[in-house]
């Protein structure tokens, strides 16, 4: 970031599905030096639309949102609008959401209890090309990188030409998960889950979830619990 750019306020969009939380974050950011809130979104779809419309410098992105979650929205924003950086701002500090967000292209990750100074620092860091991660997240990231790589395992053969993702969705259906629960587990949108289900039904000739469960057991994708 040049000296002239650093003198300009960072243009920020806030994305969070909880109105009270979103308005609170917007209010806090309005008090912070060097930050200008240019928009607020109630879900990932709206966040993607606002980025296309407003071209902000940074999006502060919640992860758990309806229609399009924060991970998918981050992936789309980074692919379609590479000039906009994403800092994940969430109440969830679990490793799975952390690494999914980073793989999707997020450059920063803060929990919602972060103070104003920490938020400003994270925004400035990502605009300078650095990672805007809180100290606890940096520590967990280093610990994760230090873990030995798991031994590669051969991918199981899938019946009827199902893709790996379709097979994964089928197994989760057999475990009794709803479309919304599958979407959260896989960090994708509910619409994406429905597309996978339609595809696997078409390939296997299945008509409903009950038949899908029987199919998963019959093909050995799911084994009955041992007694």
Secondary structure, 3 states (H helix, E strand, C coil): CCHHHHHCCEEEEEECCCHHHHHHHHHHHHCCCCEEEEEEECCHHHHHHHHHHHCCCEEEECCCCCCCCHHHHHHHHHHHCCCCEEEEEECCCCHHHHHHHHHHCCCEEEECCCCHHHHHHHHHHHHCCCCEECHHHHHHHHHHHHCCCCCCCCCCCCHHHCCHHHHHHHHHHHCCCCHHHHHHHHCCCHHHHHHHHHHHHHHHCCCCHHHHHHHHHHCCCCCCCCC
